[in-house]
Amino acid sequence: MTDITIPPETLEAARTAFANSGTADDAVDPIHAACLAMLKAWPGMECRPTFTPSRIILPLTQESNNGR
């Protein structure tokens, strides 16, 4: 399964978060903000706590999982 499609709204959330956080001198904060924004914007994303670590579930789109 190598043809996973990233939903466009997650990319836009990452772009916006990256552009609106941190400075050029400290790249870790904008990247962290962009990653968190993508996870939060992913349609149907769930976070299921387990003992350690938590599980993050990102449902694939219908086109990406080829009916599986």
VMD Tcl script that draws the C-alpha trace (Angstrom):
set ca {
  {0.00 0.00 0.00}
  {2.23 2.79 -1.26}
  {-0.38 5.06 -2.85}
  {-1.67 6.71 0.31}
  {-3.36 10.04 -0.35}
  {-2.94 12.80 2.21}
  {-6.22 14.73 2.48}
  {-5.82 18.29 1.12}
  {-7.24 19.88 4.26}
  {-4.41 18.38 6.32}
  {-1.79 19.88 4.02}
  {-3.46 23.29 4.25}
  {-3.59 23.04 8.06}
  {0.13 22.21 8.13}
  {1.00 25.07 5.79}
  {-0.97 27.56 7.85}
  {0.45 26.37 11.17}
  {4.01 26.40 9.82}
  {3.62 29.91 8.43}
  {2.10 31.28 11.64}
  {4.49 29.88 14.24}
  {8.08 30.17 15.32}
  {10.93 31.95 13.66}
  {13.50 31.02 11.04}
  {16.10 30.63 13.82}
  {14.09 27.94 15.60}
  {12.74 25.50 13.01}
  {11.58 22.86 15.53}
  {8.55 24.83 16.76}
  {7.06 25.49 13.29}
  {7.60 21.86 12.25}
  {6.04 20.60 15.48}
  {3.09 22.96 15.01}
  {2.64 21.79 11.40}
  {2.67 18.10 12.40}
  {0.13 18.63 15.16}
  {-2.11 20.66 12.84}
  {-2.02 17.87 10.23}
  {-3.03 15.26 12.79}
  {-5.87 17.38 14.14}
  {-7.17 18.19 10.63}
  {-7.07 14.58 9.31}
  {-10.72 13.56 8.66}
  {-11.77 10.82 11.06}
  {-8.53 10.93 13.08}
  {-8.80 9.18 16.45}
  {-6.45 9.03 19.37}
  {-6.97 5.94 21.48}
  {-5.07 5.86 24.72}
  {-3.38 2.58 25.45}
  {-0.98 1.79 28.23}
  {2.02 3.28 26.40}
  {2.19 4.81 23.87}
  {-1.16 6.14 22.70}
  {-2.44 5.00 19.33}
  {-3.22 7.47 16.59}
  {-5.54 6.19 13.87}
  {-5.59 7.97 10.51}
  {-8.26 6.49 8.25}
  {-7.23 6.20 4.61}
  {-9.41 7.57 1.86}
  {-11.54 5.23 -0.24}
  {-9.27 5.82 -3.24}
  {-6.12 5.02 -1.28}
  {-7.02 1.71 0.30}
  {-8.26 0.16 -2.98}
  {-11.32 -1.46 -1.42}
  {-9.38 -3.27 1.30}
}
mol new
graphics top color blue
foreach p $ca { graphics top sphere $p radius 0.5 }
foreach p [lrange $ca 0 end-1] q [lrange $ca 1 end] { graphics top cylinder $p $q radius 0.2 }
display resetview
